[in-house]
Amino acid sequence: MTQSPRTRTETDSFGPIDVPGDALWGAQTARSLHFFAIGEQRMPLAIVHALAQVKRAAAEVNADLGLLAPTRAAAIAAAATRIATGDLDAQFPLSVWQTGSGTQSHMNVNEVIAHLATRSLDVADGAQVAGRRVHPNDDVNLGQSSNDVFPTAMHIAAVLGARPLLASLAALRAALRDKAEAFRGIVKVGRTHLQDAAPVTVGQEFGAYDAQLALAEAAIGRALPDVHALAIGGTAVGTGLNTHPEFGARVAAVLARRLDAPFVVADNLFAAMAGHEALLGLHGALRTLAVALNKIANDIRLMGSGPRAGLGELKLPANEPGSSMMPGKVNPTQVEALTMVCAQVMGHDVAIGIAAGQGQFELNVYKPLIALNMQDSLRLLADAMTSFRAHCIEGIEVNAERAQALVAHSLIGVTALVPHIGYDRASRVARHAHAHDLGLRQAALEAGGITAADYDAWVGDAEPAGRLVR
């Protein structure tokens, strides 16, 4: 094979192939670049970093078990550490649309580690020695298979990715609670079916938003324990072929200690590789979060609509010009960004549900898709909640005068008359007020057959909604 100065020849079980001269990867990565030039989406770096964490732990465990020479294991662990910390991200160029087991990206990591480890051993020895070569399969992948390593990395990346998401969610909930307290005395029109219903306070609405997010947060918390169970040690089909019987448990223990997470080996390694119900459950909780965020954001969008021809109850922060042609227009852009993220996450959940049900017998073969969508959802939700909190929620103000005017002009106090005059008479009062564009108090006196004193006692005149809100 002709070789240019900018390339070098690498060989695997399929024979020689040219590789860029400055690349740290080898033949299998080069083949994947050729055969899977699909789209622009790359294997998420969170998965690459997690694979490196597995490789580091595996090398250390294999050395402890006497299966790998300590110097070789140390070189592998050092190389894996560089990858795990993001030092070599440019060396992982593969498309996510590849084999369903993630084997090509797994081998990409193995090859880069082998190259770096070989180089470090050569330097330590003072010369290149053929016997020093670290093999990506025999050494870096000792006692492992793509079928147990890749799903293990998927779980690790999901657990680590949930941490910033949960922190962002906690901060958003705190901001909503602050607003609930700040707005607790401001009465507004409560609405059902987008129609005037009964009085509430703005604080009660924001308190409800916090409670909705609390339920989503609890769902994520319930899903995470299942994700802590790893497939490592199952090798190809779940039987642990070609690995030490203690390997999986030891690797899980190292990962648990190093990453401060309660990782364990799954009770059933066959299920851990054949299905991905744990990740499906976690993403289902993310979908719950997206649904709640979508509702909250749209409420805020509607309450901030206007500012003069809409509801205008909230004043949303004006962060940037809203139009390229309409001067002074300000749009609810943070709401729009968040709701687009929510739509994307809901779509990801559909794709993950389809993918989790695929694969035959001992292996699910949609792993890269699940990994991609999980990581995208975790990152998008975390970032969007942080942005929404900082650039919308924390700066929101209530247009108290507008809220009070809407309450005063509304008919929502009519419900307070029902215990005293009955549903039918109260309905006549409401219809009379609406038909003649009257305030509720005047309509009640004209059509309800009640006195001014009774109305004021039952509904109140100075603060029309005050006695109805608890």
C-alpha positions in Angstrom: 0.0 0.0 0.0 1.4 3.4 -1.1 2.2 5.6 1.9 2.6 9.4 1.8 4.6 11.4 4.4 1.3 12.4 5.9 0.1 8.9 6.6 1.3 5.7 8.2 0.2 2.1 7.7 -1.6 0.3 10.5 -2.6 -3.3 10.4 -5.4 -5.3 12.0 -7.0 -8.7 11.4 -8.3 -7.4 8.1 -4.9 -6.3 6.8 -3.1 -2.9 6.3 -4.8 0.5 6.0 -3.5 4.0 5.8 -4.0 6.2 8.9 -3.2 10.0 9.2 0.4 10.4 10.4 -0.5 12.4 13.4 -3.5 10.3 14.5 -3.3 8.3 17.7 -5.9 5.8 16.5 -5.3 2.7 14.5 -6.7 0.5 11.8 -10.2 -0.2 13.2 -10.9 3.5 13.7 -9.7 4.2 10.1 -12.1 1.6 8.7 -15.0 3.1 10.7 -14.3 6.5 9.2 -14.4 5.0 5.8 -17.5 2.8 6.2 -19.6 5.0 8.4 -19.4 8.5 6.9 -22.9 9.2 8.0 -24.1 12.6 9.2 -22.3 15.1 11.4 -23.2 13.7 14.8 -20.2 12.2 16.6 -20.1 9.8 19.5 -20.7 12.0 22.6 -17.5 12.8 24.3 -19.2 11.9 27.6 -19.3 8.3 26.4 -15.7 8.4 25.3 -14.6 9.8 28.7 -16.7 7.1 30.4 -15.1 4.4 28.2 -11.7 5.7 29.3 -12.7 5.4 33.0 -13.7 1.8 32.4 -10.3 1.1 30.7 -8.4 2.7 33.6 -10.2 0.7 36.2 -9.9 -2.5 34.1 -6.1 -2.1 33.7 -5.7 -1.6 37.5 -7.9 -4.6 38.3 -6.2 -6.9 35.8 -2.8 -5.9 37.3 -4.2 -6.7 40.8 -5.4 -10.1 39.5 -2.0 -10.8 38.1 -3.2 -10.9 34.6 -1.4 -7.8 33.3 2.2 -6.7 34.0 2.2 -3.7 36.4 4.2 -1.5 34.1 1.9 -2.2 31.2 -1.2 -1.7 33.3 0.2 1.6 34.6 0.9 2.8 31.1 -2.7 1.9 30.0 -4.2 3.6 33.1 -2.2 6.8 32.5 -3.3 7.0 28.9 -6.9 6.3 29.9 -6.7 9.1 32.4 -5.7 11.6 29.8 -8.7 10.6 27.7 -11.1 10.7 30.6 -10.1 14.2 31.5 -10.7 15.5 27.9 -7.1 16.0 27.0 -7.4 14.2 23.7 -10.9 14.8 22.5 -9.8 15.4 18.9 -8.7 11.8 18.6 -12.3 10.5 18.7 -13.9 11.5 15.3 -16.3 8.6 14.7 -19.9 9.0 13.7 -22.5 7.9 16.2 -24.3 6.1 13.3 -22.1 3.0 13.4 -22.5 -0.6 14.7 -25.3 -0.9 17.2 -23.0 -2.2 19.9 -20.7 0.8 19.7 -17.7 -1.4 18.9 -16.0 1.0 16.6 -15.9 3.8 19.2 -14.9 1.3 21.8 -12.0 0.3 19.6 -11.2 3.9 18.9 -10.6 4.3 22.6 -8.7 1.0 22.8 -6.4 2.0 19.9 -5.6 5.5 21.3 -4.8 4.1 24.7 -2.6 1.4 23.1 -0.7 3.9 21.1 -0.1 6.2 24.0 0.8 3.4 26.4 3.3 1.9 23.8 4.9 5.3 23.4 5.3 5.8 27.1 6.8 2.4 27.5 9.2 3.0 24.7 10.3 6.3 26.2 10.7 4.7 29.6 12.8 1.9 28.1 14.9 4.3 26.0 14.2 2.7 22.7 11.5 1.2 20.6 11.2 -2.5 21.4 8.8 -4.8 19.5 7.8 -6.7 22.7 6.8 -3.4 24.4 3.9 -2.9 22.0 0.6 -2.6 23.9 -2.1 -4.3 22.0 -5.6 -2.7 21.8 -7.4 -6.0 22.1 -5.0 -8.3 24.0 -4.0 -5.7 26.6 -6.3 -2.7 26.8 -9.4 -4.9 26.2 -8.2 -7.8 28.4 -11.2 -9.5 29.9 -13.7 -7.2 28.2 -16.0 -7.0 25.2 -17.7 -4.1 23.6 -21.0 -5.7 24.6 -20.3 -5.2 28.3 -18.0 -2.2 28.2 -20.1 0.1 26.0 -23.3 -0.2 28.1 -21.2 0.2 31.2 -20.0 3.5 29.8 -23.5 4.5 28.8 -24.6 4.1 32.5 -21.5 5.9 33.8 -22.1 8.8 31.5 -25.8 9.0 32.4 -25.0 9.1 36.1 -22.4 11.7 35.7 -24.6 13.8 33.4 -27.5 13.7 35.8 -25.4 15.6 38.4 -25.3 19.0 36.6 -28.9 18.5 35.6 -30.1 17.9 39.2 -28.0 21.0 40.3 -29.6 23.1 37.6 -33.1 21.8 38.6 -32.5 22.5 42.3 -31.4 26.1 41.5 -34.5 26.7 39.3 -36.8 25.3 42.0 -35.2 27.6 44.6 -35.7 30.6 42.3 -39.4 29.6 41.8 -39.8 29.4 45.6 -38.3 32.8 46.0 -40.8 34.2 43.5 -43.7 32.4 45.2 -42.8 34.1 48.5 -42.3 37.5 46.8 -45.6 37.3 44.9 -47.7 35.6 47.6 -49.9 38.7 48.3 -50.7 39.6 44.7 -54.2 38.5 43.7 -54.9 37.7 40.0 -57.5 36.0 37.9 -57.2 32.2 38.0 -58.0 30.5 34.8 -59.2 27.1 33.7 -59.8 26.2 30.0 -58.2 29.6 29.4 -61.3 31.1 30.8 -61.7 33.2 34.0 -62.3 30.9 36.9 -61.5 31.9 40.5 -59.0 34.2 42.2 -55.5 32.9 43.0 -52.3 34.7 44.0 -49.3 34.9 41.7 -47.4 33.3 44.6 -49.7 30.3 44.5 -49.1 29.8 40.8 -45.3 29.9 41.3 -45.5 27.6 44.2 -47.3 25.1 42.0 -44.5 25.3 39.5 -42.0 24.4 42.1 -44.2 21.4 43.2 -44.5 20.2 39.6 -40.7 20.2 39.3 -40.4 18.4 42.7 -42.4 15.5 41.3 -40.1 15.3 38.2 -37.0 15.6 40.5 -38.3 12.6 42.5 -38.9 10.6 39.4 -35.3 11.1 38.4 -34.1 10.1 41.9 -36.2 6.9 41.7 -34.7 6.0 38.3 -31.0 6.5 39.1 -30.4 3.5 41.3 -31.2 1.1 38.4 -28.6 3.0 36.3 -25.9 2.3 38.9 -26.0 -1.4 38.0 -23.3 -2.0 35.3 -22.9 -4.7 32.7 -19.1 -5.0 33.2 -17.9 -8.6 33.6 -20.5 -10.1 31.2 -18.1 -9.9 28.2 -19.8 -11.0 25.0 -23.2 -12.5 25.9 -23.4 -12.2 29.7 -21.6 -15.4 30.7 -18.3 -13.8 31.5 -16.4 -15.7 28.9 -12.6 -15.0 28.9 -12.6 -12.9 32.0 -11.8 -13.5 35.7 -14.8 -14.2 37.8 -14.0 -11.3 40.1 -13.2 -8.9 37.3 -16.6 -7.2 37.0 -17.2 -6.7 40.7 -13.7 -5.3 41.2 -14.0 -2.9 38.3 -17.4 -1.7 39.5 -15.9 -1.1 43.0 -13.0 1.0 41.5 -15.4 3.1 39.5 -17.7 3.6 42.5 -14.8 4.8 44.6 -13.2 7.0 41.9 -16.4 8.6 40.6 -18.2 8.8 43.9 -21.3 6.8 42.8 -22.7 3.5 44.1 -21.9 1.5 41.0 -22.3 -2.3 41.3 -22.4 -5.2 38.9 -25.9 -5.9 37.6 -27.7 -8.8 39.2 -28.4 -10.2 35.7 -25.6 -9.5 33.2 -27.7 -11.0 30.4 -30.4 -8.5 30.9 -27.9 -5.6 31.3 -26.7 -6.2 27.7 -29.8 -7.4 26.0 -32.0 -4.6 27.2 -31.8 -1.0 28.4 -34.8 -0.6 30.7 -32.8 1.3 33.3 -31.8 4.0 30.8 -35.3 4.0 29.4 -36.6 4.6 32.9 -34.2 7.5 33.5 -35.1 9.1 30.2 -38.7 8.7 31.0 -38.1 10.8 34.1 -36.4 13.4 31.9 -39.5 13.4 29.7 -41.6 14.1 32.8 -39.3 17.0 33.6 -39.6 18.3 30.1 -43.4 18.1 30.2 -43.5 20.0 33.5 -41.1 22.7 32.2 -43.0 23.1 29.0 -46.2 23.8 30.9 -44.5 26.2 33.3 -42.8 28.1 30.5 -46.0 28.4 28.5 -47.9 29.8 31.5 -45.2 32.4 31.9 -45.4 33.1 28.1 -49.1 33.8 28.3 -49.0 35.8 31.5 -46.3 38.0 30.0 -48.1 38.4 26.6 -48.7 41.9 25.4 -47.5 44.0 26.9 -50.6 46.1 26.1 -52.8 43.8 24.0 -52.2 40.6 25.9 -52.6 39.5 29.5 -49.7 41.6 30.6 -49.7 40.3 34.2 -46.0 39.5 34.2 -43.1 41.7 33.1 -40.5 39.4 31.5 -36.9 40.5 31.4 -36.0 42.4 28.2 -32.7 40.8 27.3 -32.4 41.6 23.6 -34.3 43.2 20.7 -37.1 41.0 19.6 -37.5 41.9 16.0 -35.3 42.9 13.1 -38.0 45.3 11.8 -40.4 46.2 14.6 -38.6 48.7 17.0 -39.1 48.2 20.7 -40.6 44.7 20.4 -39.4 42.3 23.0 -40.1 38.6 22.8 -40.2 35.8 25.4 -37.0 34.3 24.0 -36.0 32.3 27.1 -39.4 30.6 27.1 -39.0 29.8 23.4 -35.6 28.3 23.9 -36.8 26.2 26.9 -39.9 24.9 25.1 -37.9 23.9 22.0 -35.6 21.9 24.3 -38.6 20.3 25.9 -39.9 19.3 22.4 -36.5 17.8 21.6 -36.3 15.8 24.8 -39.8 14.4 24.2 -38.7 13.4 20.7 -35.6 11.8 22.1 -37.8 9.8 24.5 -39.8 8.4 21.6 -36.6 7.3 19.8 -35.1 5.8 22.9 -38.3 3.8 23.5 -38.1 2.4 20.0 -34.4 1.7 20.3 -34.7 0.0 23.7 -37.0 -2.5 22.2 -34.6 -3.5 19.5 -31.9 -6.1 19.2 -32.2 -9.8 19.2 -31.5 -12.3 21.9 -28.4 -11.4 23.9 -27.7 -7.9 22.7 -29.5 -4.6 22.1 -28.0 -3.1 19.0 -29.2 0.5 19.2 -26.8 1.5 21.9 -25.2 4.5 20.2 -28.6 6.1 19.5 -29.6 5.6 23.1 -26.3 7.0 24.3 -26.6 10.1 22.0 -30.1 11.0 22.9 -29.6 10.5 26.6 -26.5 12.7 26.7 -28.2 15.3 24.5 -31.3 15.4 26.8 -29.2 15.7 30.0 -27.1 18.5 28.6 -30.0 20.4 26.9 -32.2 20.3 30.0 -29.4 21.3 32.4 -28.3 24.2 30.2 -31.9 25.4 29.4 -33.0 25.4 33.0 -29.9 27.4 34.0 -30.6 29.9 31.3 -34.3 30.1 32.0 -33.6 30.7 35.7 -30.9 33.3 35.2 -32.4 35.2 32.3 -36.1 34.9 32.9 -37.3 33.7 36.3 -35.0 35.7 38.5 -35.8 38.9 36.7 -39.6 38.4 36.4 -41.8 41.1 37.9 -45.6 41.3 38.4 -47.6 44.1 36.8 -49.7 44.4 40.0 -51.9 47.2 38.6 -52.7 45.2 35.5 -53.5 42.1 37.6 -55.7 44.1 40.0 -57.6 45.7 37.1 -58.3 42.3 35.5 -59.6 41.0 38.8 -61.8 44.0 39.3 -63.3 43.8 35.9 -63.7 40.0 36.0 -66.7 38.0 37.3 -64.6 35.5 39.2 -66.1 36.5 42.6 -69.5 35.1 41.5 -68.5 31.7 42.9 -68.5 33.1 46.4 -72.2 33.8 46.0 -73.1 30.2 45.3 -73.2 29.0 49.0 -75.6 31.9 49.8 -77.9 32.2 46.7 -77.4 28.9 44.9 -75.8 28.0 41.6 -78.7 29.0 39.3 -79.1 32.5 40.8 -75.4 33.1 40.8 -75.3 32.1 37.1 -78.0 34.7 36.3 -75.9 37.3 38.0 -72.8 36.4 35.9 -74.8 36.3 32.7 -76.4 39.7 33.5 -73.0 41.2 34.3 -71.6 39.9 31.0 -74.5 40.9 28.9 -74.6 44.5 30.2 -70.8 44.9 30.7 -71.4 45.5 34.5 -69.2 44.9 37.4 -70.1 41.9 39.5 -71.3 43.9 42.5 -73.7 46.0 40.5 -75.0 42.9 38.6 -75.6 41.1 41.9 -77.6 44.0 43.3 -79.7 44.2 40.1 -80.2 40.5 39.2 -79.3 38.6 42.3 -81.9 39.9 44.7 -79.3 40.5 47.4 -78.4 43.6 49.4 -75.2 45.6 49.2 -74.4 44.6 52.8 -74.7 40.9 51.9 -72.6 41.2 48.9 -69.8 43.0 50.8 -69.9 40.4 53.5 -69.9 37.4 51.1 -67.5 38.7 48.4 -66.0 42.0 49.6 -65.8 45.3 47.9 -62.5 46.9 48.8 -60.5 43.8 47.7 -62.9 41.8 45.5 -60.9 38.6 45.5 -59.2 38.9 48.9 -61.7 36.8 50.8 -61.7 34.1 48.2 -58.0 33.3 48.2 -56.6 31.1 50.9 
